[in-house]
Amino acid sequence: MSEYKVHIINTGKVRIEPELAFGGDHCSTAKAAGFSIKRSPKIWLPVNVFLVETPDKLVLLDTGWDHSMSPNGVFDKKAQIKSLGSSLLYHVNQGVVAKGMTASEQLAKLGIKPSDIDYVIISHLDCDHANGLRQFKDAQNIMVARSEYEYAKKHPYIRFKKKWWDDVDLNLYDWNDSQGPFGRSYDLLRDKSIELINIPGHTAGLVATKITNSDGKYFLYYGGGGYGEKSWKEMVTSGISMDKSAQKKSLEWIRKESLDPNCVRSLACHGIEEKPEIFEF
């Protein structure tokens, strides 16, 4: 009998430079962000979140876009700049979420209220993962790595905006276990079943969530540690990172974990191969 049920939920799209996702080890930040003279056509990628039903808890991995990004369910430049709080961020990432398709609206169709969620786990605080945080301010616990929060505080004008989590009670955690490429992780339930594993590089406190059943089979969600299976299959890093060598080491770990026979699924937020579905393990 399966112990875990995972819902892949699409909450819209993000449009970025292809180099932002797949720029590789020598891509400049300017090119990845769309500020170079010679630019490639932008690409659209999905923005997915994941609802995990455990035997006795509901866990949400990331939050996707807020309703304010697309108030009428269509692409809206003015609304996006207001929601993101920055025309610079709009230049780097444009987004859209159709009417009724935010994470909270889709969960409501399943009869799930934000207050029913035991844990919202934020992989990192970039806009396409944390812009929707306020939808879930009534969740029981909103988990953000302290190192990620501190990193975001140091870059309030360029990459992160405090307004996304204003009036939200964040549960900032420090590492209490030693899994992962850098030996830093957080054992959420103190039983090794849900580990939040530090995979720095794209940001400082980025975490992968590894959920393991009693048979040792696991689901890995690596957030922004890669942009789908292309990243770890071809070992191509994203164009924006705070530490390229750490990013490469983290991606090597994602590849190793993804190829492990015990891994039932290995998924990112933006994998084009991911479609809305439910799987169990």
C-alpha positions as CSV (number, residue, x, y, z in Angstrom):
1,M,0.0,0.0,0.0
2,S,1.3,3.5,-0.9
3,E,2.3,5.8,1.9
4,Y,2.5,9.0,-0.1
5,K,0.5,10.7,-2.8
6,V,2.0,13.5,-4.8
7,H,0.0,16.0,-6.9
8,I,1.9,17.9,-9.6
9,I,0.0,21.2,-9.9
10,N,0.8,23.7,-12.7
11,T,0.4,27.3,-11.6
12,G,1.2,29.1,-14.8
13,K,4.3,29.9,-16.7
14,V,7.5,32.0,-16.6
15,R,9.2,33.5,-19.6
16,I,13.0,33.8,-19.3
17,E,16.2,33.9,-21.4
18,P,17.2,30.4,-22.3
19,E,20.6,31.1,-20.8
20,L,19.0,31.7,-17.4
21,A,17.9,28.1,-17.3
22,F,20.7,26.5,-19.4
23,G,23.5,29.0,-19.7
24,G,26.2,26.6,-18.4
25,D,29.3,27.2,-16.4
26,H,30.6,30.2,-18.3
27,C,27.4,32.2,-18.9
28,S,27.5,35.8,-17.7
29,T,24.8,37.0,-15.3
30,A,24.0,39.8,-17.8
31,K,23.3,37.4,-20.6
32,A,21.2,35.1,-18.4
33,A,19.2,38.1,-17.2
34,G,18.6,39.5,-20.7
35,F,20.9,42.5,-20.6
36,S,23.4,41.5,-23.3
37,I,23.4,43.0,-26.7
38,K,23.0,39.7,-28.5
39,R,20.0,37.9,-27.1
40,S,18.2,34.7,-27.8
41,P,14.4,34.4,-28.1
42,K,12.9,34.0,-24.7
43,I,11.4,30.6,-23.6
44,W,8.3,29.7,-21.6
45,L,8.7,27.2,-18.8
46,P,6.0,25.8,-16.4
47,V,5.8,26.9,-12.8
48,N,4.8,23.9,-10.8
49,V,4.1,23.2,-7.1
50,F,3.7,19.9,-5.4
51,L,1.1,18.8,-2.9
52,V,2.2,15.8,-0.9
53,E,-0.2,13.8,1.2
54,T,1.6,11.9,3.9
55,P,-0.2,9.4,6.2
56,D,-1.2,12.2,8.5
57,K,0.0,15.5,7.0
58,L,-0.4,17.8,4.0
59,V,2.8,19.3,2.7
60,L,3.1,21.9,-0.1
61,L,6.4,22.4,-2.0
62,D,6.7,26.0,-3.1
63,T,3.8,28.4,-3.9
64,G,4.0,29.6,-7.5
65,W,2.6,32.9,-8.7
66,D,0.3,35.0,-6.7
67,H,-3.2,36.0,-8.2
68,S,-1.9,39.6,-8.4
69,M,0.5,38.6,-11.3
70,S,-2.5,38.0,-13.6
71,P,-5.6,39.5,-12.0
72,N,-7.7,38.7,-15.0
73,G,-6.0,35.5,-15.9
74,V,-4.1,36.9,-18.8
75,F,-0.6,38.4,-19.4
76,D,-0.6,41.9,-17.7
77,K,2.7,43.8,-17.7
78,K,1.5,46.5,-15.3
79,A,0.1,44.0,-12.8
80,Q,3.2,42.0,-12.9
81,I,5.5,44.9,-12.2
82,K,3.3,45.8,-9.2
83,S,3.1,42.2,-8.0
84,L,6.9,41.7,-8.3
85,G,7.7,45.1,-6.9
86,S,10.3,45.7,-9.6
87,S,10.5,46.6,-13.3
88,L,14.0,45.0,-13.2
89,L,12.5,41.7,-12.1
90,Y,9.9,41.9,-14.7
91,H,12.6,42.3,-17.4
92,V,14.2,39.1,-16.1
93,N,11.1,37.0,-15.5
94,Q,7.7,37.5,-17.0
95,G,4.9,35.4,-15.8
96,V,1.2,34.5,-16.3
97,V,-1.3,32.4,-14.4
98,A,-4.7,31.6,-15.8
99,K,-7.9,32.4,-13.9
100,G,-8.5,30.0,-11.1
101,M,-5.1,28.3,-11.5
102,T,-3.1,29.7,-8.6
103,A,-2.0,27.1,-6.1
104,S,-4.6,28.1,-3.4
105,E,-7.4,28.2,-6.0
106,Q,-6.6,24.7,-7.3
107,L,-6.3,23.3,-3.7
108,A,-9.7,24.8,-2.9
109,K,-11.1,22.7,-5.7
110,L,-9.8,19.7,-3.8
111,G,-11.5,20.9,-0.6
112,I,-8.2,22.0,0.9
113,K,-7.9,25.4,2.7
114,P,-4.5,27.1,3.4
115,S,-5.0,26.4,7.1
116,D,-5.2,22.7,6.3
117,I,-1.6,22.7,5.1
118,D,0.7,21.4,7.8
119,Y,3.9,22.5,6.1
120,V,4.7,24.9,3.2
121,I,8.3,24.2,2.2
122,I,9.9,27.0,0.2
123,S,12.8,25.7,-1.8
124,H,14.2,29.3,-2.2
125,L,12.9,32.8,-2.3
126,D,13.1,33.7,-6.0
127,C,9.8,35.3,-7.3
128,D,8.5,32.3,-9.2
129,H,8.7,30.2,-6.0
130,A,7.8,32.7,-3.3
131,N,5.6,35.3,-5.0
132,G,2.5,33.3,-4.0
133,L,3.5,33.0,-0.3
134,R,0.7,35.3,1.0
135,Q,-1.9,32.8,-0.3
136,F,-0.7,30.5,2.4
137,K,-0.2,32.8,5.4
138,D,-2.7,30.7,7.3
139,A,-0.8,27.5,6.8
140,Q,0.4,25.8,10.0
141,N,4.1,26.1,9.2
142,I,5.9,28.0,6.5
143,M,9.5,26.6,6.3
144,V,12.3,28.7,4.9
145,A,16.0,28.0,5.6
146,R,17.6,30.7,7.7
147,S,20.6,30.9,5.4
148,E,18.2,31.5,2.4
149,Y,16.4,34.3,4.4
150,E,19.6,35.9,5.3
151,Y,20.8,35.7,1.7
152,A,17.6,37.3,0.4
153,K,17.9,40.2,3.0
154,K,21.3,41.0,1.5
155,H,19.8,41.4,-2.0
156,P,16.6,43.3,-1.5
157,Y,16.7,45.5,-4.6
158,I,18.0,43.2,-7.3
159,R,16.5,39.7,-6.8
160,F,14.2,39.4,-3.8
161,K,11.3,41.5,-2.4
162,K,10.2,41.4,1.2
163,K,6.7,42.3,0.1
164,W,6.2,38.7,-1.1
165,W,6.3,37.5,2.5
166,D,5.1,40.6,4.4
167,D,2.6,39.7,7.2
168,V,3.6,36.0,6.7
169,D,4.9,34.1,9.7
170,L,8.0,32.4,8.4
171,N,9.5,29.4,10.3
172,L,13.2,29.9,9.8
173,Y,15.2,26.8,10.4
174,D,18.8,25.9,10.9
175,W,20.4,22.6,9.7
176,N,19.9,19.7,12.2
177,D,21.2,16.9,10.0
178,S,24.0,16.1,7.5
179,Q,22.5,14.9,4.2
180,G,23.4,16.3,0.8
181,P,26.4,17.5,-1.1
182,F,27.5,19.8,1.6
183,G,26.4,17.8,4.7
184,R,23.6,20.3,5.6
185,S,20.0,19.3,5.9
186,Y,16.9,19.7,8.1
187,D,15.0,16.6,9.3
188,L,11.5,18.0,9.3
189,L,9.7,15.3,11.4
190,R,12.8,14.0,13.1
191,D,12.3,10.5,11.5
192,K,14.3,10.9,8.2
193,S,11.1,10.7,6.2
194,I,11.2,14.3,5.0
195,E,14.6,15.9,4.6
196,L,15.2,19.5,3.4
197,I,18.6,19.3,1.9
198,N,20.8,22.3,1.2
199,I,21.9,22.4,-2.5
200,P,23.5,25.9,-2.7
201,G,24.6,27.6,-5.9
202,H,21.6,29.1,-7.5
203,T,21.0,30.7,-4.1
204,A,22.6,30.2,-0.7
205,G,19.8,28.4,1.2
206,L,18.2,26.5,-1.7
207,V,16.9,23.2,-0.5
208,A,15.8,20.0,-2.2
209,T,13.0,18.1,-0.5
210,K,13.6,14.3,-0.3
211,I,10.6,12.3,0.9
212,T,11.3,8.6,1.7
213,N,8.8,5.8,2.4
214,S,9.3,2.9,4.7
215,D,10.7,0.8,1.9
216,G,13.4,3.3,1.2
217,K,11.8,4.5,-2.0
218,Y,11.9,8.3,-2.4
219,F,10.6,11.3,-4.3
220,L,13.1,14.2,-4.9
221,Y,12.0,17.8,-5.5
222,Y,15.0,19.9,-6.3
223,G,13.3,23.3,-6.8
224,G,15.7,25.6,-8.6
225,G,18.7,23.3,-8.4
226,G,18.0,22.6,-12.1
227,Y,15.4,23.3,-14.8
228,G,14.2,19.8,-15.3
229,E,15.9,16.6,-16.3
230,K,17.9,18.3,-19.1
231,S,19.9,20.0,-16.4
232,W,21.2,16.9,-14.6
233,K,21.2,14.6,-17.6
234,E,23.5,17.0,-19.5
235,M,25.1,18.5,-16.4
236,V,24.3,22.1,-17.6
237,T,24.1,24.7,-14.8
238,S,21.8,27.7,-14.9
239,G,23.0,31.1,-15.9
240,I,22.3,32.9,-12.6
241,S,24.1,31.6,-9.5
242,M,25.7,33.0,-6.4
243,D,28.4,30.3,-6.5
244,K,29.1,28.4,-9.7
245,S,31.3,25.8,-8.1
246,A,28.7,25.0,-5.4
247,Q,26.0,24.9,-8.1
248,K,28.0,22.3,-10.0
249,K,28.5,20.2,-7.0
250,S,24.8,20.4,-6.1
251,L,23.8,19.4,-9.6
252,E,26.2,16.4,-9.4
253,W,24.4,15.4,-6.3
254,I,20.9,15.8,-7.9
255,R,22.1,13.6,-10.8
256,K,23.3,10.9,-8.4
257,E,20.1,10.9,-6.4
258,S,18.0,11.0,-9.6
259,L,19.7,7.9,-11.0
260,D,19.4,5.9,-7.8
261,P,17.2,2.9,-8.3
262,N,15.3,3.9,-5.1
263,C,14.3,7.3,-6.7
264,V,10.7,7.0,-7.9
265,R,10.6,10.5,-9.3
266,S,13.0,13.4,-9.5
267,L,11.3,16.7,-10.3
268,A,12.0,20.5,-10.6
269,C,9.7,23.4,-10.5
270,H,10.2,24.2,-14.2
271,G,10.7,20.9,-16.0
272,I,9.0,20.9,-19.4
273,E,8.5,17.2,-19.1
274,E,6.3,17.5,-16.1
275,K,2.5,17.4,-16.6
276,P,-0.2,17.7,-14.0
277,E,-0.8,14.3,-12.5
278,I,-0.9,12.3,-9.3
279,F,1.6,9.6,-8.4
280,E,1.9,7.4,-5.3
281,F,4.8,5.5,-3.7
